[in-house]
């Protein structure tokens, strides 16, 4: 296992190199000029040209790339073109809201989706199964911003139970932190509930037709024990894969939800950075997201060995 | 079970504590404002971005400011005299002016600040061509000597929009104008709370207890800047619907630029009031790129002056007549320099005349690359209107959709449209920027030194120069008429009418000053 783990971690290096090259080139080759944005509408061509020199954008691309890679190897992701702050500190400020939102969303999604998906499989064709499948279709089809608006309208505007927007840092109190995360997490979890419930149902259905389930039932085990110990555990690998993908998606910033509920997370930071062509910030964010994706995939692969003893690396 | 009970008790206690804390925060009197954009750059001299200008008015003070009639009034200056020959200006600062680090404002700070501003700002650069010397005549008095008389000095020092001549401490103002400052100390009515600034989330300003307002009542940007709240928080909310809901529920107090399509809903909301604070509004402008055909031909440009109908543009973009105004005056309606001269028969959709001019110009069907920003609600509807009108008069139009930032990058490219350049786009200016021939950015016709579009017109330049030397307002108006006449023959841009952007505010908020720039003194908030 250890050689495998080391191999996988080392494999991150070429991945990051490729990602760095792609993101560097994409930013420079797509239209838009950070200097023009920063200088403002009334800036002259001369002012903008001076600013481009200051920002290092007038250097030939290979030189810019060499500087970028050199700084990257030293762990220096640079300063935001706009805020004159270290990109790492800006990302650091945005991680907590996104992580909190991801955590809440995934917990809500798992707590609801896994039991209902399992029950839907167990009661295949019943009204419960139809409701779960119907919800899945709706959950996939309705955009998250619509769900967000509806939740805000009902629970904030009409019932006044929750604030319309805003995030509170965990350091300012756990109650306020949790309270402000409920609505955005609910809105965001709908699609993941749909996804995970559907995957759970399919996986459990497959397992329920296996011989060992029949044997377990024949042994006289209770339905709950059959479902939890024999069916769900054996169906867990694809479910965990989907949950892992969901976490990776959530960690890479959920732009629409963060925008509707005004959560200053990685999604908002990414959106702002892309809109403003803030190259250092976009580059650092994309590299961070790549690391997150790779690490979550690795974690899931390792988790497989716990869930299915037949899997060995 | 016991564990669950304990956890529930803790959560309840936490909620109660949070509510108590919320109560305390409200007692502090905090004005929560959603500005039109996030604050990104905290140096209002280094950039011309409006958000940096707005930030400047919070943190810094100005020597002079304009009132609601557009007249320049002293602000930091107590008294000033102009010598009979018009060559020497003497100024004395008000008593009690202090920076946020408790240091007094001195004439050395003023001179250093004016030098930095004069090196960066277009009007400042113009003013400095007349200045032979700036010197301190005492700790709180200074003198500006000119090499020839001009009416420009006070106008420039009271310039309301980017770049505004804000006064900074000498050590900060000594920063190269091409570099950003790194210390945020001013003598304005609010202190910037740097530690509370979270880019993309919020910027906070505390009332500066050491600020001494003028005795006169506030009037526009002039008069006493009396602060009635303890703190102002600029909160970033991107989603328009969320902004409205947050305002309605009292989570924020002011929206600087609510979307026009939500205004009817806000009008019906009993918790919201709509207040138009900028009497001059904004001006839409169609900009030509004169480097390339077909707009290198004055007759083609003039054809559009005849073809365009302000009403069509304003209905498409704004819709409600309450919020727009047809205005043929280049330098804004309702100002002392308002005149229609040159544009009497234009801007009202004369398609036949436009066709005639195109024919005379020998327009050969060269397609016009019209940039179409699709992500800004106030601009997005305009290019399709322009395209439709241009096609009606027989022009070919290649309208390319892009986001605003792409447009901003592309408009600085001087290459041909086929090589990544452009022919035309539409934008909007705060009207105060366009209220004088010297500040109107698109009127600068200094070829390579002009703004994107690069008009090259000696006559316009010489008239602007004449205007800057003319101290008499009647004579200035005569020059403006000549400028408009010239622009109507060889247009640098087309003004497509004025529009107004009301602020949306909580009904608990009052005292907002009428001003072309959003400022936050004067505001009171009822609990």
HADDOCK unambig.tbl for C-alpha pairs under 7 A between the chains (distance, minus, plus):
assign (segid A and resid 31 and name CA) (segid B and resid 406 and name CA) 5.44 0.50 0.50
assign (segid A and resid 32 and name CA) (segid B and resid 405 and name CA) 5.78 0.50 0.50
assign (segid A and resid 32 and name CA) (segid B and resid 406 and name CA) 4.06 0.50 0.50
assign (segid A and resid 32 and name CA) (segid B and resid 408 and name CA) 6.88 0.50 0.50
assign (segid A and resid 32 and name CA) (segid B and resid 409 and name CA) 4.37 0.50 0.50
assign (segid A and resid 32 and name CA) (segid B and resid 410 and name CA) 6.51 0.50 0.50
assign (segid A and resid 33 and name CA) (segid B and resid 409 and name CA) 4.32 0.50 0.50
assign (segid A and resid 36 and name CA) (segid B and resid 408 and name CA) 6.13 0.50 0.50
assign (segid A and resid 36 and name CA) (segid B and resid 409 and name CA) 5.60 0.50 0.50
assign (segid A and resid 37 and name CA) (segid B and resid 405 and name CA) 6.77 0.50 0.50
assign (segid A and resid 37 and name CA) (segid B and resid 408 and name CA) 6.46 0.50 0.50
assign (segid A and resid 38 and name CA) (segid B and resid 47 and name CA) 6.64 0.50 0.50
assign (segid A and resid 39 and name CA) (segid B and resid 47 and name CA) 4.78 0.50 0.50
assign (segid A and resid 39 and name CA) (segid B and resid 48 and name CA) 6.14 0.50 0.50
assign (segid A and resid 39 and name CA) (segid B and resid 49 and name CA) 6.88 0.50 0.50
assign (segid A and resid 40 and name CA) (segid B and resid 47 and name CA) 5.71 0.50 0.50
assign (segid A and resid 40 and name CA) (segid B and resid 48 and name CA) 4.61 0.50 0.50
assign (segid A and resid 40 and name CA) (segid B and resid 49 and name CA) 4.36 0.50 0.50
assign (segid A and resid 41 and name CA) (segid B and resid 48 and name CA) 6.45 0.50 0.50
assign (segid A and resid 41 and name CA) (segid B and resid 49 and name CA) 6.59 0.50 0.50
assign (segid A and resid 42 and name CA) (segid B and resid 48 and name CA) 5.88 0.50 0.50
assign (segid A and resid 42 and name CA) (segid B and resid 441 and name CA) 6.21 0.50 0.50
assign (segid A and resid 43 and name CA) (segid B and resid 48 and name CA) 6.43 0.50 0.50
assign (segid A and resid 44 and name CA) (segid B and resid 449 and name CA) 6.79 0.50 0.50
assign (segid A and resid 44 and name CA) (segid B and resid 450 and name CA) 6.57 0.50 0.50
assign (segid A and resid 44 and name CA) (segid B and resid 451 and name CA) 5.13 0.50 0.50
assign (segid A and resid 45 and name CA) (segid B and resid 412 and name CA) 6.49 0.50 0.50
assign (segid A and resid 45 and name CA) (segid B and resid 451 and name CA) 6.43 0.50 0.50
assign (segid A and resid 45 and name CA) (segid B and resid 452 and name CA) 6.83 0.50 0.50
assign (segid A and resid 82 and name CA) (segid B and resid 40 and name CA) 5.65 0.50 0.50
assign (segid A and resid 82 and name CA) (segid B and resid 41 and name CA) 5.93 0.50 0.50
assign (segid A and resid 83 and name CA) (segid B and resid 40 and name CA) 5.48 0.50 0.50
assign (segid A and resid 83 and name CA) (segid B and resid 41 and name CA) 5.98 0.50 0.50
assign (segid A and resid 157 and name CA) (segid B and resid 249 and name CA) 6.97 0.50 0.50
assign (segid A and resid 164 and name CA) (segid B and resid 245 and name CA) 6.59 0.50 0.50
assign (segid A and resid 164 and name CA) (segid B and resid 246 and name CA) 5.68 0.50 0.50
assign (segid A and resid 165 and name CA) (segid B and resid 246 and name CA) 6.81 0.50 0.50
assign (segid A and resid 173 and name CA) (segid B and resid 14 and name CA) 6.82 0.50 0.50
assign (segid A and resid 174 and name CA) (segid B and resid 14 and name CA) 6.99 0.50 0.50
assign (segid A and resid 175 and name CA) (segid B and resid 11 and name CA) 5.66 0.50 0.50
assign (segid A and resid 175 and name CA) (segid B and resid 14 and name CA) 5.06 0.50 0.50
assign (segid A and resid 175 and name CA) (segid B and resid 15 and name CA) 5.30 0.50 0.50
assign (segid A and resid 176 and name CA) (segid B and resid 15 and name CA) 6.43 0.50 0.50
assign (segid A and resid 176 and name CA) (segid B and resid 18 and name CA) 6.25 0.50 0.50
assign (segid A and resid 259 and name CA) (segid B and resid 238 and name CA) 6.00 0.50 0.50
assign (segid A and resid 259 and name CA) (segid B and resid 239 and name CA) 6.02 0.50 0.50
assign (segid A and resid 260 and name CA) (segid B and resid 239 and name CA) 5.62 0.50 0.50
assign (segid A and resid 260 and name CA) (segid B and resid 242 and name CA) 6.11 0.50 0.50
assign (segid A and resid 262 and name CA) (segid B and resid 237 and name CA) 5.80 0.50 0.50
assign (segid A and resid 264 and name CA) (segid B and resid 200 and name CA) 6.54 0.50 0.50
assign (segid A and resid 264 and name CA) (segid B and resid 201 and name CA) 5.62 0.50 0.50
assign (segid A and resid 269 and name CA) (segid B and resid 200 and name CA) 6.69 0.50 0.50
assign (segid A and resid 275 and name CA) (segid B and resid 405 and name CA) 6.44 0.50 0.50
assign (segid A and resid 276 and name CA) (segid B and resid 405 and name CA) 6.59 0.50 0.50
